[in-house]
Structure formats: C-alpha cells, structure tokens
C-alpha cells in the first residue's frame, strides 16, 4: 500500500512551510489531496507528490514552489 503523506510531510519534502502548501492548494499550483480522512485531514500518496516534483523538473522549473 502506498504511503499517505500529511500536510507536514508534504511541506517537508517540498522544503516549504505548511501554510505554503495550503496556499499552493488554494492557488491550484499543487494537486488537491485525493484522500480525505473522516476528520477532513488531507492525505497525498507518495507517488502523487513524487510525480508533481518530477513534472516540475521536466518542465525545467528549478525555482522553489511559489509561496
């Protein structure tokens, strides 16, 4: 089973703050969480985060995510 990442874990992998992850979601820069726990907490499979990072690298975008 794929590892499900919390906002804190996603932020750590991207090198940004949790609030930046939420801002990226709001601005539709980062994919919406495909999984929501009954509590409403978002989760991302590790593969979704890896694909997003890889796509940015392939596009030649080496700048850090926009806050």
C-alpha positions as CSV (number, residue, x, y, z in Angstrom):
1,X,0.0,0.0,0.0
2,X,1.2,3.5,-0.9
3,X,2.4,5.7,1.9
4,X,-0.1,8.5,2.6
5,X,1.6,11.9,3.5
6,X,0.3,14.6,5.8
7,X,0.5,18.3,5.0
8,X,3.5,18.5,7.3
9,X,5.3,15.6,5.4
10,X,4.5,17.2,2.0
11,X,5.8,20.5,3.2
12,X,9.0,18.8,4.4
13,X,9.5,17.1,1.1
14,X,8.9,20.3,-0.8
15,X,11.1,22.4,1.5
16,X,8.2,24.8,2.3
17,X,6.0,25.6,5.3
18,X,2.6,24.0,5.9
19,X,1.0,27.4,5.2
20,X,2.7,27.5,1.8
21,X,1.3,24.1,0.9
22,X,-2.2,25.4,1.7
23,X,-1.5,28.5,-0.3
24,X,-0.3,26.3,-3.2
25,X,-3.5,24.3,-3.0
26,X,-5.6,27.5,-2.9
27,X,-3.8,28.8,-6.0
28,X,-4.1,25.4,-7.7
29,X,-0.3,25.2,-8.0
30,X,-0.2,21.8,-6.2
31,X,-2.7,19.0,-6.7
32,X,-5.6,18.8,-4.4
33,X,-5.5,15.9,-1.9
34,X,-7.1,12.9,-3.4
35,X,-7.8,11.4,0.0
36,X,-9.5,13.0,3.0
37,X,-9.8,11.2,6.3
38,X,-13.1,11.2,8.1
39,X,-11.7,14.0,10.2
40,X,-11.3,16.1,7.0
41,X,-7.5,15.9,7.1
42,X,-6.0,15.7,3.6
43,X,-3.5,13.0,2.6
44,X,-1.5,12.5,-0.6
45,X,0.0,9.2,-1.8
46,X,3.8,9.5,-2.0
47,X,3.5,8.8,-5.7
48,X,1.4,12.0,-6.3
49,X,4.0,14.2,-4.6
50,X,6.9,12.5,-6.5
51,X,5.1,12.9,-9.9
52,X,4.4,16.6,-9.2
53,X,8.1,17.2,-8.3
54,X,9.3,15.2,-11.3
55,X,6.9,17.2,-13.6
56,X,8.4,20.5,-12.4
57,X,11.9,19.2,-13.0
58,X,11.0,18.0,-16.5
59,X,9.5,21.4,-17.3
60,X,12.8,23.0,-16.3
61,X,11.3,24.8,-13.4
62,X,14.0,24.6,-10.8
63,X,12.7,27.5,-8.8
64,X,11.2,26.7,-5.3
65,X,7.4,26.5,-5.2
66,X,5.7,29.8,-5.1
67,X,4.5,30.7,-1.6
